[in-house]
Amino acid sequence: MSGRAIAASQCMSRKSVRAVFDAADGVGIGWDDVAELGDEQVYARLFPGRGEHESVFAQPDWEQVHREMARLGVTLKLLHGEYLDATAAAGEPAMGYDRFCRTYQRHVLVTGAASRVGHKAGQSVEVDWSGPTMELVDAVTGEVSKVFLLVGCLPFSRYAFCFPALDMRQESWLRAHVAMFDAFGGSVPRIVPDKLKTGVVKHPREGEIVLNDAYREMAGHYSAAVLPGRIRKPKDKASVENTVAHVATWVIAGLRDQQFTTLPALATAISERMEAYNAEPFQKRPGSRTSVFVSDEKPLLTELPTVTYEISQWLYGRRVARNGHVSFARNFYSVPFAHIGATVDLRITARTLEIYHGHQRLSSHLLLPEGSVHEYRTNDADLPAGDRYQAWDPARVRAWAERIGPATVIVTRRIFESVPIQEQGLDPALAVLRLSRRFSAERVEAACALALTGRIRSPRYAHLQPILATGQDKTAGLRPPREEPAEQGGFVRGADYYAGGAR
């Protein structure tokens, strides 16, 4: 085509067309030399150096800047200040803060690493239950039971963890977190769960978040804070939401043709699938979840505590009985006597029971063996000092009755005779004797004597209390004895009377 035809077809001037041909003739380039090259490469061959602008400012190591931005508390303002100090010491011209930020943003877009800006390494973990479940088959009965999966994800490296559980209760929730931190080899300052009752009791729009006591205690053991996601805001934990979908493919679908009869066997298979998932290369950046976790995130994790967290259960609002004990699992555990009648909370672990009043721990006990019923655990420190506190027994009750009077002794003896086991008579006998605290020992003795004259087989509190309340024990001696008139003879009615005679 002629130069005029080329200019008309490309909507450009003939002068520009001539400039291109002149440039090609000047460097000795023909069509065959540029037929396989792109537009930018052809332009660089024809017009070398044109359009290239070299900055007069000192350029920082942008890769190092990007790595520093992944650390906690690091901002572009801080890094720009350090850059100014370095250029001033070297005597080089420095760019302003606005140019520094725009150049860094251009570098991030070119390298395709924009996703790292939103998360800091080793600072948070997101957890959630997987919607899809798996199954266990009983080898004997063939019964099928559900298996729930808890998924944890570190947002920075996307390194994931999966834990199988037979239910979604408090103990399984806590046990999954402990296993997750052990698998990571460290903990993080923030835990981002869903708003579920095993973790969060109350999450108002404004005000303090109320956490489950056991969950807060577990987070405190690993030096972490719980920051639950908002209602209907899945982007608050977008990483784990995405990982849950991947787990459905890699774990549930990957093991769909296998049948498991025990939970440990299923956990081993899930662990192998998660290792393969974490080792899968990224599509948009170099490396894999495992490589990024090992190289960049694991060194920044908080070191695990020396003592492993012990799973606990909380029971609230238990009242301390008058004997200074609180009941749990049909057994009784002592509380300091000063808290008799108070309401306490119980923390139960696999081996111990701890009693709390608010945030103060009152007492601690080893749990009684499983299967024991109506047994007592009593700490000597929970009892009053001295010999004032003694356990009630029939001998001590009879001694108290003897100090009141003989009629009271007879009443208490009859109470013990009316029950098959001696311990069953302690409460009714003590109820009779404690009337002497409200009234007096003399009046209780008189009431017992009055009750015995009434031929009451087993006088108890219900029989004596009305006598004392109405004062019958005081007026019994003022009334003259009732005398029945002696019969000297009788009337004999004859046949005339019954035949209808005079009446």
Residue pairs with C-beta under 8 A, 6 or more apart in sequence:
1 9
3 14
3 17
3 18
3 21
4 14
6 17
7 13
7 14
7 16
7 17
10 17
20 46
23 46
23 47
24 30
24 46
27 45
27 46
29 45
29 46
33 45
34 41
34 42
34 45
37 45
43 50
43 51
55 95
56 93
57 92
57 93
57 94
57 95
57 99
58 87
58 90
58 92
58 93
58 94
58 95
60 79
60 83
60 86
62 103
62 104
62 107
65 79
65 104
65 107
66 104
66 107
66 108
66 111
66 113
66 116
68 74
68 79
69 75
69 76
69 79
69 116
69 117
70 116
70 119
70 120
70 121
70 156
70 296
71 120
71 121
71 300
72 120
72 123
76 97
76 100
76 101
76 104
77 97
79 100
80 97
80 100
80 101
83 94
83 100
84 94
87 93
87 94
88 94
95 103
108 114
108 117
112 284
112 285
113 285
115 285
116 156
118 155
119 155
119 156
119 239
120 156
121 156
121 157
121 296
121 297
121 300
122 154
122 156
122 186
122 188
122 297
122 298
122 299
122 300
122 301
122 302
123 156
123 188
123 189
123 190
123 300
124 154
124 155
124 188
124 189
124 190
124 191
124 192
124 227
125 152
125 153
125 154
125 155
125 180
125 184
125 188
125 190
125 191
125 192
126 152
126 153
126 155
126 192
126 193
126 237
126 239
126 240
127 150
127 151
127 152
127 153
127 176
127 177
127 180
127 191
127 192
127 193
127 194
127 240
128 150
128 151
128 193
128 194
128 237
128 240
128 241
128 244
129 148
129 149
129 150
129 151
129 168
129 194
129 196
130 148
130 149
130 150
130 151
130 162
130 244
130 247
130 248
130 252
131 244
132 149
132 248
132 252
133 146
133 147
133 148
133 149
133 252
134 146
134 147
134 149
134 164
134 251
134 252
134 255
134 260
134 266
135 144
135 145
135 146
135 147
135 260
136 144
136 145
136 146
136 147
136 166
136 260
136 261
136 262
136 263
136 266
137 143
137 144
137 259
137 260
137 261
138 144
138 145
138 261
139 261
145 166
146 166
147 164
147 165
147 166
147 263
147 266
148 164
148 165
148 166
148 167
148 168
148 172
149 162
149 163
149 164
149 165
149 247
149 251
149 252
149 270
150 162
150 163
150 165
150 172
150 173
150 176
150 180
151 160
151 161
151 162
151 240
151 243
151 244
151 247
152 160
152 161
152 162
152 163
152 176
152 177
152 180
152 240
153 159
153 160
153 161
153 239
153 240
153 242
153 243
154 160
154 184
154 188
154 239
154 293
154 297
155 239
156 292
156 296
156 297
157 289
157 292
157 293
157 296
157 297
158 239
158 243
158 289
158 292
159 184
159 278
159 289
159 290
159 292
159 293
159 297
160 243
160 246
160 247
160 274
160 277
160 278
160 289
161 179
161 180
161 183
161 184
161 274
162 247
162 251
162 270
162 271
162 274
163 175
163 176
163 179
163 180
163 267
164 263
164 266
164 267
164 270
165 172
165 175
165 176
166 172
166 263
168 198
169 198
170 198
170 212
170 214
170 215
170 313
171 311
171 313
173 196
173 198
173 199
173 215
174 214
174 215
174 218
174 309
174 311
174 312
175 311
177 191
177 218
178 218
178 308
178 309
178 311
181 187
181 222
181 304
182 304
184 298
184 301
185 298
185 301
185 304
186 298
186 301
186 302
186 303
186 304
187 222
187 223
187 224
187 301
187 302
187 304
188 224
188 301
188 302
189 223
189 224
189 225
189 302
190 224
190 225
190 226
190 227
191 219
191 224
191 225
191 226
191 227
192 227
192 228
192 229
192 236
192 237
192 240
193 199
193 200
193 226
193 228
193 229
193 237
194 228
194 229
194 237
195 203
195 228
195 229
195 230
195 231
197 212
198 212
198 215
199 211
199 212
199 215
199 226
199 228
200 209
200 210
200 211
200 212
200 215
200 226
200 228
201 210
201 211
201 212
202 209
202 210
203 209
203 210
203 228
203 230
203 231
209 226
209 228
211 219
211 226
213 314
214 311
214 312
214 313
214 314
215 226
216 226
217 312
218 309
219 225
219 226
221 305
221 309
222 302
222 304
222 305
222 309
223 302
223 305
224 302
229 236
229 237
230 236
234 241
246 277
247 274
247 277
250 273
250 274
250 276
250 277
251 270
251 273
251 274
251 277
254 273
255 269
255 270
255 273
258 269
260 266
260 269
275 290
277 289
278 288
278 289
278 290
278 293
279 288
279 289
279 290
280 288
280 289
281 287
281 288
282 288
282 289
287 295
310 349
310 350
311 349
311 350
312 347
312 348
312 349
313 347
313 348
313 349
314 345
314 346
314 347
314 348
315 328
315 345
315 346
315 348
316 345
316 346
317 343
317 345
318 326
318 327
318 328
318 343
318 344
318 345
318 346
319 326
319 341
319 342
319 343
319 344
320 326
320 335
320 339
320 340
320 341
320 342
320 343
320 344
321 327
321 332
321 340
322 340
322 341
323 332
324 334
324 335
324 336
324 337
324 340
324 382
324 383
325 332
325 333
325 334
325 335
325 376
325 378
326 332
326 333
326 335
326 344
326 346
326 355
328 346
328 348
328 353
329 368
330 373
330 374
331 368
331 372
331 373
331 374
331 375
331 376
331 377
332 374
332 375
332 376
332 377
333 353
333 355
333 363
333 365
333 376
333 377
334 363
334 365
334 376
334 377
334 378
334 379
334 382
334 383
335 342
335 344
335 355
335 362
335 363
335 382
336 362
336 363
336 381
336 382
337 382
337 383
337 384
337 389
339 357
339 362
342 357
343 357
344 355
344 356
344 357
344 362
345 355
345 356
345 357
346 353
346 354
346 355
346 356
347 353
347 354
347 355
347 356
348 354
348 367
351 366
351 367
352 364
352 365
352 366
352 367
353 364
353 365
353 366
353 367
354 361
354 363
354 364
354 365
355 361
355 362
355 363
355 364
355 365
356 362
363 379
363 381
363 382
365 377
365 379
366 377
368 375
368 377
383 389
390 396
392 426
392 430
393 426
394 416
394 422
394 425
394 426
397 412
397 426
397 429
397 430
397 433
398 409
398 412
398 413
400 433
401 408
401 409
401 411
401 412
401 429
401 433
402 409
403 441
404 433
404 436
404 441
404 444
404 445
405 441
405 444
405 445
405 448
405 449
406 445
407 445
407 446
407 448
407 449
407 452
408 432
408 433
408 444
408 445
408 448
410 448
410 452
411 432
411 448
411 451
411 452
411 459
411 464
412 429
412 432
412 433
414 457
414 458
414 459
415 425
415 428
415 429
415 432
415 458
415 459
415 460
416 422
416 425
416 429
417 458
418 425
418 457
418 458
419 425
428 460
428 461
431 460
431 461
432 444
432 448
432 459
432 460
432 461
432 464
433 444
435 444
435 447
435 461
435 464
435 465
435 468
436 444
438 468
439 468
443 468
443 473
443 474
444 464
444 468
446 473
446 474
446 476
447 464
447 467
447 468
447 472
447 473
448 459
448 464
450 467
450 472
450 473
450 476
451 459
451 463
451 464
451 467
452 459
456 463
466 472
467 473
496 502
497 503
